[in-house]
Amino acid sequence: MPGALSSLKILDFTTLLPGPFGTMLMADMGADIIRVESPLRPDLVRLLPPIVDGVSAVHRFINRSKRSLAINLKTEVGVKVIQELVQSYDIVVEQFRPGVMERLGLGYEDLKPFNPALIYCSISGYGQTGPYRDRAGHDINYLSVAGVTYSNGRKSTGPTPMSLQVADVAGGSYHGVMGILAAVIHRQQTGEGQYVDISLTDAAFSMQISTAPNSLVAGVEPELEEMIFNGGTFYDCYETQDGRHLSIAGIEPHFFENICQTLGHPEWSCHALSPDPDVQLMLKTEFTAIIRTKTLAEWEQVFKGVDSCTEPVLSFSEACDHPQIKARELLVKVGEIGSKQVQLACPIKFSETPPSYRFAGVAPGEHNVEILSELGYTSDEINHFNKQP
């Protein structure tokens, strides 16, 4: 059964994480994706451990179902192949610093004459404009500039890194996919292609839904452990007797009442959303002392069946074995028989067009012959092409 995005044909020039994860999601949903790679300089993801049978497990995951074309974009023949491909592969995703594709003669304005309906998406750390457009960075830098890292952490230790790449994935990958699909809908209605500029910093800045209004409207600066969701209230993780942690998040009055009753203190129920920091400190102090009296397993039994928004803090391996994760089939085996690798599944469920996983990430240039043959190149021309530096 064809996937929901089986009508899309995409040229993917991205490396590392934001672009590749986004295009992987579209490949899971059926998009035909050609990953354009340098034959001289490997994507660093290919070098990330663990290395299994000589191949990075991370690469095999985030580049699954993508065909690979290894091509030197600094050569005339390399540029010519791309010009030919965009006539049918009418979506381009690139992740270089601003200006790199233009210098190669492969920018949006360069390729648009070969396909006026071209959709061209650039994903970068700071966007295509502004004083930081050429600045290097990583996830924590983008979150820091966006004002997110400032209020993430504990007062006793200061701001801390997050355990997953929020700017890269939530900012770059997901916003990139949204921008592309919005442009596809626009093209379906008008026949027009367009340029899409995705900044990881822009996206991270815009995701501050619960903190921005306090600052912009009420003049309250988000500080460490002073907001509802960053440790400023009872909404937090509490250490158990055995050194594990229980998350307590029932901020709604009816959930909070159930928590207080279960802990044996129904008199606290009126304090769920109290703005008084002293009240919240009292709740956190009391919760901390009580939760330390039992093991995590014991607390799981205590709260079993209680509608309260309390859950154990699981390790990744424990999450993999959780019945909810299993029921949602969030792990899949991808690859050839005998070399299948367990990977994270596409998290989107469709009733009619389920995701598919055709193959794990391949070697650079694995599909050179196949792709060039589709363009009409002869065997001799392909052999000559493959000998190019």
VENHURA-V538056 format. One record per backbone hydrogen bond with DSSP energy under -1.0 kcal/mol. CO is the residue of the C=O (numbers start at 1). NH is the residue of the N-H. E is the energy in kcal/mol with one decimal. If there is no record, write none. Layout:
BEGIN
CO|NH|E  CO|NH|E
END
This chain:
BEGIN
3|6|-1.7  5|8|-2.1  8|32|-2.7  9|91|-1.1  10|34|-2.6  11|93|-2.6  12|36|-2.5  17|21|-2.6  18|22|-1.7  19|23|-2.9  20|24|-1.9  21|25|-1.9  22|26|-1.6  23|27|-2.3  24|28|-2.9  25|29|-1.4  26|31|-2.7  27|30|-1.9  28|356|-2.3  29|5|-3.6  32|10|-2.8  33|67|-2.3  34|12|-3.0  35|69|-2.9  37|71|-3.0  43|46|-1.9  44|47|-1.8  45|48|-1.3  50|57|-2.6  52|55|-1.6  55|52|-3.1  56|60|-2.2  57|61|-1.3  58|62|-2.5  59|63|-1.6  60|361|-1.6  61|64|-1.5  63|66|-1.2  67|35|-4.2  68|367|-2.1  69|37|-2.8  72|75|-1.5  75|79|-2.0  76|80|-2.3  77|81|-2.2  78|82|-1.7  79|83|-2.4  80|84|-1.9  81|85|-2.5  82|86|-2.5  85|88|-2.1  85|89|-3.7  88|90|-1.5  90|119|-2.4  91|11|-3.1  92|121|-3.5  93|13|-3.4  94|123|-2.7  97|100|-2.0  99|103|-2.0  100|104|-1.3  101|106|-3.3  102|105|-1.2  107|111|-2.1  108|112|-2.3  111|114|-1.3  112|115|-1.3  115|118|-2.2  116|193|-1.1  119|92|-2.8  120|196|-3.1  121|94|-2.6  122|198|-3.0  124|200|-2.3  125|201|-2.1  130|133|-1.6  132|135|-1.8  138|141|-1.0  138|142|-2.0  139|143|-2.4  140|144|-1.7  141|145|-2.6  142|146|-2.0  143|148|-2.5  143|149|-1.1  144|147|-1.2  148|151|-1.0  149|152|-1.9  152|160|-2.3  154|158|-3.1  158|154|-1.1  164|166|-1.6  165|169|-2.6  166|171|-1.7  167|172|-1.8  168|173|-2.0  169|174|-2.8  172|176|-1.9  173|177|-2.2  174|178|-2.5  175|179|-2.8  176|180|-2.4  177|181|-2.7  178|182|-2.4  179|183|-2.1  180|184|-2.2  181|185|-2.2  182|186|-2.1  183|187|-2.4  184|188|-2.3  185|189|-1.5  186|190|-2.0  187|191|-2.8  194|120|-2.2  196|122|-2.8  198|124|-2.4  199|203|-2.3  200|204|-2.2  201|205|-2.7  202|206|-2.2  205|208|-1.1  207|209|-2.3  208|212|-2.1  211|215|-1.5  212|216|-3.4  213|217|-2.5  213|218|-1.1  214|220|-2.8  223|226|-1.5  227|232|-1.9  236|248|-2.7  238|246|-2.5  240|243|-1.9  244|240|-2.8  245|313|-2.5  246|238|-2.6  247|311|-1.7  248|236|-1.6  249|251|-2.3  252|256|-3.0  253|257|-2.4  254|258|-1.5  255|259|-2.1  256|260|-2.7  257|261|-2.4  258|262|-2.2  259|263|-2.2  260|265|-3.3  265|268|-1.9  266|269|-1.6  268|271|-2.4  271|274|-1.5  276|280|-2.0  277|281|-2.4  278|282|-2.1  279|283|-2.4  280|284|-2.6  281|285|-2.5  282|286|-2.6  283|287|-3.2  284|288|-2.5  285|289|-1.9  286|290|-2.4  287|291|-2.9  288|292|-1.3  290|293|-1.9  291|294|-1.2  294|241|-3.3  295|299|-2.3  296|300|-2.3  297|301|-1.6  298|302|-2.2  299|303|-2.6  303|306|-2.3  306|308|-1.5  309|249|-2.3  311|247|-3.1  315|319|-2.4  316|320|-2.1  319|322|-1.2  322|326|-2.4  323|327|-2.5  324|328|-1.8  325|330|-1.6  326|329|-1.4  330|345|-2.5  332|343|-3.2  334|341|-2.8  336|339|-2.4  341|334|-2.6  343|332|-2.6  359|65|-2.9  363|366|-1.9  365|368|-1.7  367|371|-2.9  368|372|-2.7  369|373|-2.2  370|374|-1.6  371|375|-1.1  372|377|-2.3  373|376|-1.4  378|382|-2.5  379|383|-2.6  380|384|-2.2  381|385|-2.5  382|386|-2.7  385|388|-1.7
END
